[in-house]
């Protein structure tokens, strides 16, 4: 198949509904990026935001590629609408969430599994190649978490809770590998971050999982109403909603 045919097929697969939900999620991700969550260690006036919770889940609903694109669109909007400075730190912080969205939205295929494994491996390699990283190589062991999860049987590796954990550590691996080369930090500072990362990433994983459950439920109810009132159907390849993870009263009932 030549390049023209590939481009034609891509155009055919991108529908108006794809664009609508791409814009919707880009807007939601953008809004979440404006709400601060915690300060970023090693940089002044830099914060983690609710973007760390909401960004990755775009991949689950739109698919890994469209999810990553929606995150990219929201990041670009941040520069042009808000006037965010094009600093090295901001550019470094842009990339990790693209990979997190891809990881959270990865499919049941070999390609997705390979990407989920290779990205953290490259990050680990880049980290230990740095003079400081070489002395604190054990810090990068955190980044084996998304690899281990991806290698688990599918019923575990594709559970939203483990994908949340894998996604946040995928983002951390990409960001950490870039950070050590761009921002001067001592080995002692990296070692001091080890317990901070454990706590921080656990919170992020819980935030991602909770955001996914809530958004999955909201979209399920919204799509049902659109279908009933306006006969507007959204194909699963445009917006994937997992009925198994829709919040219901039964989920809160205690079993005898």
N, C-alpha and C positions, 0 to 999 in steps of 0.2 A: 504493500500500500504506500503510495507516495504522500508527500507532505500536504498537497492540496486536498487529497481525500480525507486525511486526518483532520485538517482544519474544518472541512465541511461537516464531518461527523460531530465534531465538538460543537459547532454552531447549531446543529439539529438538536442536540441533547440539552442545550441551554434554552429553557422556555421562559415565558413571562413570569410564571410562578416562581421559577428559580430566582429571578431578579428581585421579585417582591420580597421573598423571604431572606435573600442575601442582604438587601437594604435594611430590612427590619432588624436582623440580628446585628448588622454593623452598627445601627443606631443604638441598640440596647448595650452592646459591648462598649461603645463610645461613652454612653452615660455612666456605665459602671466604672469606667476609667477615671471619672471625675470625683469619685468618692474615696477618700483616703482610708486606709486600713491600719498600716503600721509604718514607721520610718525605715528607710533602707540603710543598713549598716555600711559605713565606708563612704557615704556621699551626703553632702549637705543639701537640705531642702528636697530630698528625693523620698518618695513614699511608695510602698505597696498599696494597691487600691483594690476595690471589689472586682476590678478587671481580672485579678488572679483567680477569683471564684467563677466569674461568668464567662470569661473568654474561652476556656477549653470546651465548654459544653456545646458551643456552636457546631463543633465537629460531629457531635452525636445526632443532631437534628438535620444538618445540611449535608452531612458526609464529610470525610476528612479534607477533601480539596476545597469545596465551597466554604466549609467551616473556617479553614485557614485564610481563605480569601476575605471572608467577612471580618476577621480579626485584622487583617492587613488594611482593609478599607477604613476601619475605625481608627487605626493608628495614623494613617495618612491624614484623615480628617482632623485628628488632634493637632497636627502641625499647621494645617491651613486655617481651620476655624478658630482654634484657641490661640494660635500663634506660638505653639510649643517650640522651644529652641532646638535647632539641629545640632545638639551636642553629642559627643561620643557616648556618654552615658545613656542618653535617650535612644540612640540608635541601637546600642547593645540591648537595651530593655525591650526593643520592638520585636526582635527575632524569636526569643524563647517561646512566646505564647503561640506563635504560628505552629511550632512543633508540638506544643501541648494540645492544641485543637486537633491536629492530625492524629495524635496518639489517642485522644479520647474518642475520636470518631472512626478509628481504624476498623476495617472490615474483616470478615472471616476469610482472608486469603493470604497467600504466601508473601506478596509484595508488602502488605501492611505490616506483617510480622517482621519482615526484614528491616523495614524502615524503623520500626519501634526498637529494634535491637541495635542497628548500626549507628543511629544518631547518638545515643549515650556512649557507645564505644568510642566514637570519634571524639566526643567531649572529654572522656577519660584520658585518651591519648594526648589530646592537646593540653590538658591540665598538667599531666606528669612530665611533659616535655619542658615546661617552664621551670627555671631553677628553684623557685620557691615551691611550686607544685610538686617537684620531685621529692622535697623533704617532708611534705605533708600529703603524700600520695593517698593515705588512708581516708582523707576527706572525700576523695572521689568514689569511695566505696558506696556512698549514698546513691550514686548513679547506676549502680547495678540493680537497683530496685525495679525500674521499668523494664529492664532486660529479663529479670527473673519472672516478673508478672507476665510478660509476653510469651515466655516459654512454658507457662503453666497450661494445663488442659483448658480448652476453650470455655467450658462452663464456668471456670474461675477467672481466667484472664480477661473475659469480656463482661464480667460483672461490673456494674457501674461504680461500686465502691473501690475495687482494685484498679479500675481504669482511672479513677480520680487520683489515686495515689501515684500511679505510673505517670499520669499526665503532669502533675505538679513537679515530680522529680525529673521528668524529661525537660521541662522548662528550666528547672534549676541547673541541670547539667549543661545545657547550651549557654545559659547566662553565666554560670560559674566559670566555664572554660574561656569565655570571652573576657570576663571580668579580671581574671588573674593576669592576663596579658595587657589589659588596658589601664587598670587601676592599681597603683603600687600598694601592696599590703604585705605585712610581714608574716612569717610562718606562725608566730604566736597569735596573730589576729585570726588567721584561718582556723587554728586549733580552737580558739575561744568561740568561734562560730558553730562548732559541731553540735553542742546542745541546743543552741538557738535555732539551727536549721531543723533539728528533729521536732521541736515544738511548733515552729512556724509552718513547716510543710504538713504536719498533721492537721493543723487548723485549716490550711489551704485545701487539703484533700477533703476534709469534712465540709468545707464551704462549697467546693465543686460538686460533691455528691448531693448536698442539700439543694443547691441551685438547680441541679439537673432534675431532681424529683419534683420540685415546685414548678419549674418551667414545663416539664413533660406533662404534668397534670393540667396546668393552665392551657397549654396548646391543645391537649386532648378535648377539653371542654369547649374551647373556642372553635375548633374544627368541627365538632359535632353540631354546634349551633349554626355555623355557616352552611353546613351541609343540609340541615333541616329547613332553615329559613330561606336560603338563597340558592340551594342545590349546587353549591360550590365545592367540588371535590378536589382534594390535594393529593396527588399520587405519592406513594411511599418513597419513591426515588427523589422527590423534591423536598419533602419534610417527613422525617422518620420519627414517629411517636411509638414508644414501647408501652403497650397496654399493661404489661406485667408490672410496670413501675408507676402506674397512675395511683396517686394517693386516694384511698377510700377509707370509709369508717372501719371496714374489716381489718385494715392494717393496724388499728389501734385497740382492737378488742383483745382482751386477755383470754388465752386458751386455758380451758380447765385441765 
